Amino acid sequence: MTSLSYNHFFILSLIIFMIGCFGLFLNRRNMILILMCIEIILLAANINFVSASVFLNDINGQIFSIFILTIAAAEAAIGLAILVIYFRNKGEIDVTQINRLKD
Amino acid sequence: MIKYQLLFFIPLISTVLTYPAGKLIGDKAAQYLSSGLILAASLLSWYLFIQFVQGSDIEFIVPVLDWLLISGKFFNWGVSINSLTLLMLTLVLTVSALVHIYSIEYMSHDNSKTRFMTYLSLFTFCMVALVVSDNLIQLFFGWEGVGLASYLLIGFWHHKKSANLAAMKAFLVNRVADFGFLIGIATLYICLDTLSINDVIAQKDKLYQIQITFLGQQINALVFACFFLFIGAMGKSAQFGFHTWLPDAMEGPTPVSALIHAATMVTAGVFLTVRFSELMVMSDFVMTFVLTIGLMTAFFAASVGFFQKDIKKVIAYSTCSQLGFMFVACGLGAFNVAIFHLITHGYFKALLFLSSGSVIHGVHDEQDMDKMGNLFTKMKFTAIMMWIGTLAIIGFPYSSGYFSKDLILSSSFNLNQNGALVYVILAVVSAMTAFYSFRLIFKVFHGNYRGEYKYEKIHESGFFMLTPLFILSIGAIFAGYFLKDIIAGNNLNDFWRGVIFIGSSEHHYSSMFTILSKSLVGLGVLIAVYYYGFQEVKLLQLKNQFRSIYLFVLNKWYFDELYDKIFVKPTYNLGKFLWKNIDQGLVDRFIPNGGAAIVDKISKKIKRIQSGFIFDYTFIIIMGFTLFITIIFYTSIA
């Protein structure tokens, strides 16, 4: 069995990143899905950070991933909060209508 | 030497200058200019001719310009001066000059006078190039050049559909025959490695020993070359099988018919045959073929001329028939007689055509003889000229046709076996010629006027049209008398000097035969006079009685219909099939149109990318960027 190399982790993070991107752009309506996709993209970045830090023997990458996780949590909280308020006002979570907020 | 080169260049100068001159100094002046130039050339040709006859040169070649260098050999523009070419030149340039002058008045109502004069001069130039050529390349150039000029002039009134069709027919029929001519030239070049006419004739014995394989058959090269040269001559001279274009060519203006389709261009075939007479006589097969074709043409054309309604078509068929006579003379080995008849025929046929042009001009572009009659009182001079031309063509004693035609008839006894048969056919054809020629005279100039155009308005033509008629009538009356001794008399070798083949001139000919042929001609005249002068009702009864024969002759033996079925229709259908199914159905559909359709489809798909929404572009940018980074990453670690 071949040992895991950095390549494998890089490809994994790439695939997850791509999935996130596709999800973000192909679905343009559901705000929850958008938030989830952003989370996925951040996770892909995290995997990359962690794997790179392991293979480069540098702890900074792993520290950074902790930062990202916190920021992601905060971002998700803010996003969900906006979503809840938006749903209360509009009765729907369709992003295409979100430009009406300025009215 | 410059005077010989001038012969070559004056018509060319006229061709080039006439059209610009028309723009600069007016149409009328340009017409005078080109007529003057050609007239000068014709006077020069007569001067050179007389000088040559009095001198003792056999032949000399005046170089004009270097032209082509093919595999180490030059083919140059040259003027070959000998008795044959000079004699032809006098005819060509004289008739051409007279036709130029005649056209000044005849085309005076036309809008493109200078174009007409340019074409006429172009024709004259090409004809001179053909006649004086010392090699086959230049001869072929002239040959095609006169064909082109003929095409342009037949289709001169290009707004008439019939004129366009006739022009195309003439060109295409000639093209078929010219292919034969090219094969002949190629054979000579392959076998002898030269195209100079004198060299070819000098090496005739060598040529006779070469065998070539054609379609699996061993054929003598000389027979092969001569046969195909004669095919070319048949096309140009409208012989049996290739004759269909000549009557249609009458769509052109009448001066054109006189110059090209009577006096000069159509005799180019005879000229070619005579130019290669030394070769032709070596093959019995070719000589017999020439003789047979000549006889068939003479008889066929004369019979068709019987009941044609168009005044010009009658004369056209008579031209065809007389060309047959010339080829008969060639086939009998009497080449000097053929040239003699060519010259006299040139004068009296040009006279007939120009007279008929005068008639057509007078009755306001009416060509149907059924709508003429009794024009004698209105145009006496033209009528007299037409009478002279007709008497010359039927061989009235001491007119020019009398000498030349009689010589052809007596030459038929050069043949030992079938001489009498040839003689009888020729005598019968002469009688037929007399019949239709007099029919024309009586329908046009005598009897009652039957036309729709106001009789009072019919007028005689003016000075410029009648003067050429008068000069030609002198030729028609006296050319035979004066040229007989020179061309075909006892001292003919003093004139020909070995340029053409001269057979033995011992005929087993008695005056009985002259009386026979003359009385046949007289009979023909009498029948024509009787029916068309006095008893037209009886003629109608006869026509009804022999309706099938009448229709057969009237419809030109159904040759046009036959060719239509055999050649035109299949070619047309093949062309239509290739156009509709292959070109449009296959090539166009799949290659240009199919390619366009594929591109259209792909672009329709691709244009969706450019939606105009910013998130689509962002998506593509990010995807691209990711791809880019990945590639860089992998290439850097590899």
Chai-1 contact restraints between the chains, C-beta under 6 A:
chainA,res_idxA,chainB,res_idxB,connection_type,confidence,min_distance_angstrom,max_distance_angstrom,comment,restraint_id
A,C21,B,I622,contact,1.0,0.0,6.0,A-B,restraint_1
A,F25,B,F615,contact,1.0,0.0,6.0,A-B,restraint_2
A,F25,B,F619,contact,1.0,0.0,6.0,A-B,restraint_3
